[in-house]
């Protein structure tokens, strides 16, 4: 795509609409291990779609006017997936499975076969699940400015959404091991700043497959959205609502600042990556460094101030990693499956 074509896509969207893509694990009803039955379960299209791992399906929502509307559709999609999988598999949502083997099977298909041919066992290791939040800004200029500034807030979102402490039958000592597994592939983690749409067009043209621009935040050239890919999949719909509300509020706040004429700063990638590691290692219990001064403060303190600043009322006391550790490794898989259809929390109001 040319810079002009990219601009047209991002100018054409409706301001601050939101959509969600949630990757869901499929568990054997008896062993609770991952089971590669996605293609067997999937019938037709709609909200539920195939993903790369054979033990995973994705629930996708249409663009919605609010987070509450998107979450309501996500809840419907979870129920549909559970009904489709009944008697075949138990769905569950977290960043990774607690004890499954680290190398799994993949779905067949032209795109998936090409990924397997290029990356081999690294592709088979991607048994990971994300909650991807899409927000449209309705303006190409705003999208690029907000993208560059939003990069600096990815660690905050990652800490809130960390939900992958266990992997391959052991406690990793991390709040989320998912980004380390993802990092075996190229173009992962904190994305580079994009100076212009011309530069972005050149970046995409350099790749053999532009869809493999896999960073934790990206301008999506098909949907015309900012796609936040940093959050782990959340165990309940209510927890997904909290993460989506924070993501949407961050984008709204930065968009309104841009529209008011504020200069949005694009932090250096290596500085953001320092905080991203803290979020991966310690989640809400870590310390973030100020991206200018380097001063370190508790992550919860930073997040509480950010919530107040952007007008978002989401608790920062516990995340999914902490909840899983309270349950324990031995019980975690069954506990995740039991909570897949839990009643959502109260509406977020966003």
N, C-alpha and C positions, 0 to 999 in steps of 0.2 A: 504494500500500500504506500502511496505517496503521502507527503505531509498534508497536502490539501484534502486527500481522501480521509486521512485520520481525523483532521479537524472537523470535517463534515459529520463523521460518526459521533464525535463527542459533543458537538453543538446540537445534535438532533434529539438528545435524551431529555427526559422530564426531570426537573430540578429536585434533587435529594430523595428520589425514589430508591427503594432498597429491595434487594433480592438475596436469597440464601441458597447455598449448595452445601449439603451435609453428607459426609461420607460415613457409612454405617457398616460395622463388622457383622459377619454372619457366623454364628456359633453352632456347632453340633449340639443337638438337644440333650445328648447323653454325656458326652465328654467335656462340653463347653469349649473345646478347641476350635480354631478357625476351620471352616468347611467351605470348599470351593464350589458352591452350588448357585452362584449368582445367575448364571445363564439359564439354569433350570427354573429358578424362581421367577425371573422377569418375564412378564407377558404384556406385550404392547408397549406404548410409550407413557405419556403422562408425566407425573412428578418423579417417578422412580426410573433410574437409568443405570446402565453398566458403568463400571470404572475399571481401572487397570487390574487390580487384584481380583482373582476369581472368588475370593471370600468377602467381597465388598459390593454394596450397592450405594447409589447416591440418591438423595431426595433433593429436588430442586424446586424452588418457588418462582412464580412469576413476579415481575416488578410490582412493588406495592407502595402505597402512599405513606405508610408508616411501618415501624418495626413491629408494632402489635399485629398489623394485618399480615405481615410476612410470617410472623411466628404462628399465627392461627393456621396459615396454610401449611407450615412445617409440621404442626401437630397432626393435621389431616394426612399429610404424606407419611408420617411415621406409622399411623394406624393402618394406612393402605399397605405399606411395606410389611408390617407384622401380619396382616391378613394373608398376603401373598405367600409369605414364608411359613405359614402355619403348618406344622407337621414335617417340615423340611429343615428349618434352621431357626434359631433364636437371634433376633437382631440385638445389637448392643452398640453403644457409642462411647468412645474414648479415643485418645490420641494413638494408642497402640494396644494390642491384646496383651494381657498380663503374662501369659506363659507360652504362647504359640512359638513354634520354631521360627527363627529369624528369616529363613528363606521359604517363600511360599510359591504357589502357582498363580499364573496370570490368565486373564480371559483372552480368548482368541479374537482376531480381527485385524484388519490391515494396519491400523494405527498402532495397536498394541504389539503386533508382531514386529513392526519396525523398531519400536522401543526396545523390545527384548533382543532383537538382533544387534542393536547398537550397544546396549548396556549390560546384557547378560545377567549374572546373578545380582548385580546392583539393582536392576529393575525388579527382580524377584524379591529383593529385600524391602521393597517399598510397601510393606503391609501396614500402612499408616493412614490415619483418618483425620481430616481437617473439617472445620466449619468455615466456609468461605463466604465472606460478606461483600456483596456488590452494592456500591452507592453511585448513583448517577448525579452529575452536577449540572448538566444542561449547558455547559460552556466549555469549550476546549481550553481557553486561556485559564479559567479557574481550575480545571482538572489538572493541568500540568503544574501550576503553582501549588495547589493543595497536595498533589502527589509528592513533590519534593520536600515539603515541610512535614507531611504525615510520616515519612520515613523515620523521623526522630521519635515518634510516639509508638512505634511498633513494639518496643520492649514492654511498655506499659500494658498494652493489650495482651501480649504474650504471657506476662506474669499473671494477669487475671484469668486467662484461659488455660493455663498449664494443667494438663490432665493425662499425663503419661509417665508415671513414676516407675512402673514395672515393665520389664521386657525379657522375653526368653526365660521366664521362670525365676527372675531375681529382681531385687530392688536395685535400681541403677544409681541411687543416690541423687538423682536429678528430679526436678519438678516436671520436666518433659524431655524424654529421650527422642521424641519425634524429629526435631530439627537436625539432630546428629545423623539419624538414618537418612533423612532427606538430603543432607549435605554430601552424601556419597555421590549424588548426581551433580552435574554442573548447574550453574545459574540458580542457586538456592540461597536462602538467608536474606540479609539486608540488601535491598536493591541499590543500584547506582542512581545518582541524580541524573535527570534527563534535561539537558539545557534548552531543548527546543523540539518541536514536532518534526523538523527536518532531521534532527539527530536521532529521534526515536525511529523514524522510518528507516534510517540507515542501519540502526541496531537490528531491527527485525529482519531486514533484507540480508544481513550477514549470516543469519541462521538458515540451516536447511529446512527447518520446520519452525515457523514463528510461534506456534502453539507451545513450544518448549521454552518460552521465556518464563521460567518457573519461580521467579523470586517471590518473597513473602508479601510483596505488594506490587501490583502492576496495573497500568492502564490497559483495560481489556479492549482490543481493537474490533471485536465483533459486537459486544454489547454496549460499548461506549461508557463503561463504568470504571471506577476505581475498584479493583478486586483486592480485598484484604485476605491474604491466605495464611496469615500468621497464627490464628487461633487453632488449638486442638479441637477436635469434635467434643461436644459437651454431652454429659451423661443423660441429662433430662432436658426437656423442652424449656423448662424454666431457667436452667443454667444457660442454655443457648440464647434465651431472650436477654439475659443480663449482658452477655458478651456482645450480642448484636446491637443492643442499645448503646453501649459504650462506644463501639466502633462508629455507629451512625452519628452519635453526638460529637465525636472528635471531628469527623468530616464536616458536619454542619458548622461547628465552631470555626474551623479553618476557612471554610467557604465564606462565611459571613465576614470574617476579618479581611479576606481578599476583596470582597465586594465593597467593604468600607474604605479600601485604599491602604490597608496595612501592608507592610512589606513582610512576606513570609520567608523565613530563612531556611535554606537547604543545608542541614548539618552534614559534616564530613562522615562518610560511611564508616570509617574505622572507629569513630567515637560511638556511633550508634551500636556497632557490633559489640563493643565492650558491655553496654547495658543489655544487649540481646543475650549475651552469655550469662549474665546474672539472672535474667528471667528464666533461661533454660535450666540453670543449676539450682536456683533457690526460689524461683517464683515470687510470691508475695513476701517471702521472708528474707529477701536479699536487700542490697543497697544499690541504688542507681547513682551514677555520676552525672552531675550537671554537664551538658554537652558543650558548654563554653568554659566554665571555671574548673571542672573536674571535682567539685565538692560533692561528697557522697552523703546521701540521705536514705533513710529506710524507704523501701518501695511502697509500703502502705501509706506512708506520709505523702509521698509524691502523688500517689493515685487519689488519695482523699482530696488533696488540693486541686487535682485535675478535674475530679468529679464536680466540685463546687464551681470551678472556673467555666466548665462547659455546660452546666445545668443538667447533670446526669446523676440519678440517685440509685446507685448500684453498690451493694456491699463489697468491701475488699477484705473481709475477715478471713475467708477460706476459699480455696479453689478446688478443682477436681482432684488434683494430685494429693492434696491434704485429706480429702474425703476418702480416696482410695486407700491411703495408708492407714486411716482409722479402721477401715474394714479389714485390711490385711491381704497379703498376696494370695493366700490359699482360697479366700472367699471372693476375691475381687471379680472374677469373670461372671459368676452367677449373680452377684450383686448388681453389676452393670446391666445384665440382661433383664433382671427384675425391675429395674428403674426406667427401662426404655420408654414405657408408656405412662410414666408418672404424670400426675396432673400438673400443669404449668403453674408458675408463680403468678402473683397478681400482675395486671397489665403494667408495662413500663411507662406508658404515657408519652412515648416518643413517636 
